[in-house]
Amino acid sequence: MAIVKRSGIFYGLAILFLLAYIVVTILGGHQWGGWLLMLFFFSVSIGFRGNKITRGFSYTVSILAAVSLAMYYPQYFKNIGDFKLSALIVPLLQIIMFGMGTELSFKDFANILMMPKGLIVGIICHYTIMPLVGFGVARLFNFPPEIAAGIILVGCCPSGLASNVMSYLAKANLALSVAVTTVSTLLAPFLTPLLMKLLAGTLVNIDFWHMMWEIVKIVIFPVAGGLLFNQFLHGKFKWLDTVMPILSMAGIALIIVVITAAGRDSLMEVGLLLLLATLIHNLAGFFLGYWSGRLLGFAERDCRTIAIEVGMQNGGLASGLALAMGKLATVGLAPAIFGPLMNVTGSTLASWWHNRPPVEQEKEQYPANARPAAEGTAKE
């Protein structure tokens, strides 16, 4: 009850901050607008923590609070003295990838061999649907070349790290999800530069070998380091299990804020259209991934897994590659938007599926001759 009451207080504050923001904006007091908008999102984020349904969106809304400041006061998120904050992006991504590696073991790779059909279909769907949809969306909206290249870059990256969590919540095939995420990540050094060269080579200059090396540095080395850490030092640093998720969330938030500040002027020009294009890209991945599985005769759990693995991309890696290309303020915009957006849509989809167990799971839980008592009573 106390938690619900506290949430109500923060929702009330959110309404007050939003009204104040509207008034200040109308009166032209833009120097205060960013702070009021930030306080609005922050209050909503705290309010969301008091409800099981909305709790999963709290982190995304808190990112919007930080982004609000970056949009209004970008100068504070570009440099600290002579130090460029963009220099933190790659190290933060490497830490996040190291964290992913600590969650893997050599046994996981052995388990991958137990589900070859689902794995192969998941990988093929991921590296065909999202790059092609990204290419089509970029052409449809006729964005400037570097903005369009950013959309395609998102589509050419491996599965997002959050996909495993979403698959678990959606009652999908978690083992298959981990397998697709892992293998798509390991294939990224070759497939991502290749697809970018083919689909975005006319929009921006793509140096295949340079991009491959950047992915190896950002992804492969840290993941391998995390894997070895888990193999030989598992359980010896228990504090790491607590610190890594917090550090990962803070790192992703900082990356998004830095990119937003760097690309603020471009966002002012194409912001709403880019948001719409990114939403179409993301939802098309979920839809086409799911129905690809259905058409190929996969079980419902596997179809859900393929949908989530296709629709959720590693936006952080795309941001790091945009930085390596020297085009963080343009190519990096779509990845910055895609990350928070996919967490909202992915959480919503996972929640929907969570309350609708796969048919085959119900059959396993309740054999034909042992239906739940409540069901039998209802029929009587």
BELVENVEN-V138627 format. One record per run of one state. SS is the DSSP state (H for helix, E for strand, C for the rest). FROM is the first residue (numbers start at 0). TO is the last residue. If there is no record, write none. Layout:
# BELVENVEN-V138627
SS|FROM|TO  SS|FROM|TO
This chain:
# BELVENVEN-V138627
C|0|0  H|1|25  C|26|28  H|29|47  C|48|53  H|54|71  C|72|72  H|73|76  C|77|77  E|78|79  C|80|81  E|82|83  H|84|101  C|102|104  H|105|140  C|141|143  H|144|155  C|156|157  E|158|158  C|159|161  H|162|168  C|169|172  H|173|199  C|200|206  H|207|232  C|233|237  H|238|261  C|262|262  H|263|294  C|295|298  H|299|310  C|311|311  E|312|312  C|313|313  H|314|323  C|324|329  H|330|353  C|354|357  H|358|364  C|365|371  H|372|378  C|379|379
